Amino acid sequence: MFYDLGSALAGVATPALAIVAFTAVVRLLMHPLSRAAVRGEKARAALAPEVRALQEKYRKDPRKLQEKTLELYRDNGTSMFAGCLPALVQAPFFMVMYRLVSTPNPLLDGTLFGTSLGTHWFGAFEHNAVFLPLFAVLAVVAFATSRWQAAVAARSGGPQPPFAKLLRLLPFGTVAIAAVLPLAAGVYLLTTTTWTLLERACLYRAVQLPPRAGTSARTRTR
């Protein structure tokens, strides 16, 4: 399957460009799921102040806190897991892309600036001229993603330390992954992480939450 898909893509464009183009097409197809995820995240962020008020009020009664929190989300037409399901549904698509750029197929026979897309950085350090700039750009995207995720978590009452610190470090895992997988995987990772960062930034401006029963006017405009 992956060999045939790689062969078909390699016949359409140069392998590196084919990886970028195919990744973009897949991400476009998943755009409705990304929009749903952002809508869920914004819904949780809008209710975060009220959730914190409930946590303060019922901090000595966990059962009552859970009931009131669920009631708050229900009254506003959302849930504390809003946005999580779309992200999980996207996982199989990312697995297909991962297998495509890591399983031997004609795409890996192509080159990027003279370096085979099937080359691994470990064991082939003479190709630093290609890999080191790739790692640098991945690190820049990871840093921007980390700052973005931290800001979103702060608005929505996300994970607290030490989980908040772990959340900030996760985006940098792309650099480590690119170091142990073929160069083709690095091209894919750079394309998809950059797409995610730009897409989310645009969606957070474009997606508007519909008014819900029980939501204050101030909250609705956030």
Secondary structure as a PSIPRED ss2 file (coil, helix, strand):
# PSIPRED VFORMAT (PSIPRED V4.0)

   1 M C   1.000  0.000  0.000
   2 F H   0.000  1.000  0.000
   3 Y H   0.000  1.000  0.000
   4 D H   0.000  1.000  0.000
   5 L H   0.000  1.000  0.000
   6 G H   0.000  1.000  0.000
   7 S H   0.000  1.000  0.000
   8 A H   0.000  1.000  0.000
   9 L H   0.000  1.000  0.000
  10 A H   0.000  1.000  0.000
  11 G C   1.000  0.000  0.000
  12 V C   1.000  0.000  0.000
  13 A C   1.000  0.000  0.000
  14 T C   1.000  0.000  0.000
  15 P H   0.000  1.000  0.000
  16 A H   0.000  1.000  0.000
  17 L H   0.000  1.000  0.000
  18 A H   0.000  1.000  0.000
  19 I H   0.000  1.000  0.000
  20 V H   0.000  1.000  0.000
  21 A H   0.000  1.000  0.000
  22 F H   0.000  1.000  0.000
  23 T H   0.000  1.000  0.000
  24 A H   0.000  1.000  0.000
  25 V H   0.000  1.000  0.000
  26 V H   0.000  1.000  0.000
  27 R H   0.000  1.000  0.000
  28 L H   0.000  1.000  0.000
  29 L H   0.000  1.000  0.000
  30 M C   1.000  0.000  0.000
  31 H H   0.000  1.000  0.000
  32 P H   0.000  1.000  0.000
  33 L H   0.000  1.000  0.000
  34 S H   0.000  1.000  0.000
  35 R H   0.000  1.000  0.000
  36 A H   0.000  1.000  0.000
  37 A H   0.000  1.000  0.000
  38 V H   0.000  1.000  0.000
  39 R H   0.000  1.000  0.000
  40 G H   0.000  1.000  0.000
  41 E H   0.000  1.000  0.000
  42 K H   0.000  1.000  0.000
  43 A H   0.000  1.000  0.000
  44 R H   0.000  1.000  0.000
  45 A H   0.000  1.000  0.000
  46 A H   0.000  1.000  0.000
  47 L H   0.000  1.000  0.000
  48 A H   0.000  1.000  0.000
  49 P H   0.000  1.000  0.000
  50 E H   0.000  1.000  0.000
  51 V H   0.000  1.000  0.000
  52 R H   0.000  1.000  0.000
  53 A H   0.000  1.000  0.000
  54 L H   0.000  1.000  0.000
  55 Q H   0.000  1.000  0.000
  56 E H   0.000  1.000  0.000
  57 K H   0.000  1.000  0.000
  58 Y C   1.000  0.000  0.000
  59 R C   1.000  0.000  0.000
  60 K C   1.000  0.000  0.000
  61 D C   1.000  0.000  0.000
  62 P H   0.000  1.000  0.000
  63 R H   0.000  1.000  0.000
  64 K H   0.000  1.000  0.000
  65 L H   0.000  1.000  0.000
  66 Q H   0.000  1.000  0.000
  67 E H   0.000  1.000  0.000
  68 K H   0.000  1.000  0.000
  69 T H   0.000  1.000  0.000
  70 L H   0.000  1.000  0.000
  71 E H   0.000  1.000  0.000
  72 L H   0.000  1.000  0.000
  73 Y H   0.000  1.000  0.000
  74 R H   0.000  1.000  0.000
  75 D H   0.000  1.000  0.000
  76 N C   1.000  0.000  0.000
  77 G C   1.000  0.000  0.000
  78 T C   1.000  0.000  0.000
  79 S C   1.000  0.000  0.000
  80 M C   1.000  0.000  0.000
  81 F C   1.000  0.000  0.000
  82 A C   1.000  0.000  0.000
  83 G C   1.000  0.000  0.000
  84 C H   0.000  1.000  0.000
  85 L H   0.000  1.000  0.000
  86 P H   0.000  1.000  0.000
  87 A H   0.000  1.000  0.000
  88 L H   0.000  1.000  0.000
  89 V H   0.000  1.000  0.000
  90 Q H   0.000  1.000  0.000
  91 A H   0.000  1.000  0.000
  92 P H   0.000  1.000  0.000
  93 F H   0.000  1.000  0.000
  94 F H   0.000  1.000  0.000
  95 M H   0.000  1.000  0.000
  96 V H   0.000  1.000  0.000
  97 M H   0.000  1.000  0.000
  98 Y H   0.000  1.000  0.000
  99 R H   0.000  1.000  0.000
 100 L H   0.000  1.000  0.000
 101 V H   0.000  1.000  0.000
 102 S H   0.000  1.000  0.000
 103 T C   1.000  0.000  0.000
 104 P C   1.000  0.000  0.000
 105 N C   1.000  0.000  0.000
 106 P H   0.000  1.000  0.000
 107 L H   0.000  1.000  0.000
 108 L H   0.000  1.000  0.000
 109 D H   0.000  1.000  0.000
 110 G C   1.000  0.000  0.000
 111 T E   0.000  0.000  1.000
 112 L E   0.000  0.000  1.000
 113 F C   1.000  0.000  0.000
 114 G C   1.000  0.000  0.000
 115 T E   0.000  0.000  1.000
 116 S E   0.000  0.000  1.000
 117 L C   1.000  0.000  0.000
 118 G C   1.000  0.000  0.000
 119 T C   1.000  0.000  0.000
 120 H E   0.000  0.000  1.000
 121 W C   1.000  0.000  0.000
 122 F C   1.000  0.000  0.000
 123 G C   1.000  0.000  0.000
 124 A C   1.000  0.000  0.000
 125 F H   0.000  1.000  0.000
 126 E H   0.000  1.000  0.000
 127 H H   0.000  1.000  0.000
 128 N H   0.000  1.000  0.000
 129 A H   0.000  1.000  0.000
 130 V H   0.000  1.000  0.000
 131 F H   0.000  1.000  0.000
 132 L H   0.000  1.000  0.000
 133 P H   0.000  1.000  0.000
 134 L H   0.000  1.000  0.000
 135 F H   0.000  1.000  0.000
 136 A H   0.000  1.000  0.000
 137 V H   0.000  1.000  0.000
 138 L H   0.000  1.000  0.000
 139 A H   0.000  1.000  0.000
 140 V H   0.000  1.000  0.000
 141 V H   0.000  1.000  0.000
 142 A H   0.000  1.000  0.000
 143 F H   0.000  1.000  0.000
 144 A H   0.000  1.000  0.000
 145 T H   0.000  1.000  0.000
 146 S H   0.000  1.000  0.000
 147 R H   0.000  1.000  0.000
 148 W H   0.000  1.000  0.000
 149 Q H   0.000  1.000  0.000
 150 A H   0.000  1.000  0.000
 151 A H   0.000  1.000  0.000
 152 V H   0.000  1.000  0.000
 153 A H   0.000  1.000  0.000
 154 A H   0.000  1.000  0.000
 155 R H   0.000  1.000  0.000
 156 S H   0.000  1.000  0.000
 157 G C   1.000  0.000  0.000
 158 G C   1.000  0.000  0.000
 159 P C   1.000  0.000  0.000
 160 Q C   1.000  0.000  0.000
 161 P C   1.000  0.000  0.000
 162 P C   1.000  0.000  0.000
 163 F H   0.000  1.000  0.000
 164 A H   0.000  1.000  0.000
 165 K H   0.000  1.000  0.000
 166 L H   0.000  1.000  0.000
 167 L H   0.000  1.000  0.000
 168 R H   0.000  1.000  0.000
 169 L H   0.000  1.000  0.000
 170 L H   0.000  1.000  0.000
 171 P H   0.000  1.000  0.000
 172 F H   0.000  1.000  0.000
 173 G H   0.000  1.000  0.000
 174 T H   0.000  1.000  0.000
 175 V H   0.000  1.000  0.000
 176 A H   0.000  1.000  0.000
 177 I H   0.000  1.000  0.000
 178 A H   0.000  1.000  0.000
 179 A H   0.000  1.000  0.000
 180 V H   0.000  1.000  0.000
 181 L C   1.000  0.000  0.000
 182 P E   0.000  0.000  1.000
 183 L H   0.000  1.000  0.000
 184 A H   0.000  1.000  0.000
 185 A H   0.000  1.000  0.000
 186 G H   0.000  1.000  0.000
 187 V H   0.000  1.000  0.000
 188 Y H   0.000  1.000  0.000
 189 L H   0.000  1.000  0.000
 190 L H   0.000  1.000  0.000
 191 T H   0.000  1.000  0.000
 192 T H   0.000  1.000  0.000
 193 T H   0.000  1.000  0.000
 194 T H   0.000  1.000  0.000
 195 W H   0.000  1.000  0.000
 196 T H   0.000  1.000  0.000
 197 L H   0.000  1.000  0.000
 198 L H   0.000  1.000  0.000
 199 E H   0.000  1.000  0.000
 200 R H   0.000  1.000  0.000
 201 A H   0.000  1.000  0.000
 202 C H   0.000  1.000  0.000
 203 L H   0.000  1.000  0.000
 204 Y H   0.000  1.000  0.000
 205 R H   0.000  1.000  0.000
 206 A H   0.000  1.000  0.000
 207 V C   1.000  0.000  0.000
 208 Q C   1.000  0.000  0.000
 209 L C   1.000  0.000  0.000
 210 P C   1.000  0.000  0.000
 211 P C   1.000  0.000  0.000
 212 R C   1.000  0.000  0.000
 213 A C   1.000  0.000  0.000
 214 G C   1.000  0.000  0.000
 215 T C   1.000  0.000  0.000
 216 S C   1.000  0.000  0.000
 217 A H   0.000  1.000  0.000
 218 R H   0.000  1.000  0.000
 219 T H   0.000  1.000  0.000
 220 R H   0.000  1.000  0.000
 221 T C   1.000  0.000  0.000
 222 R C   1.000  0.000  0.000
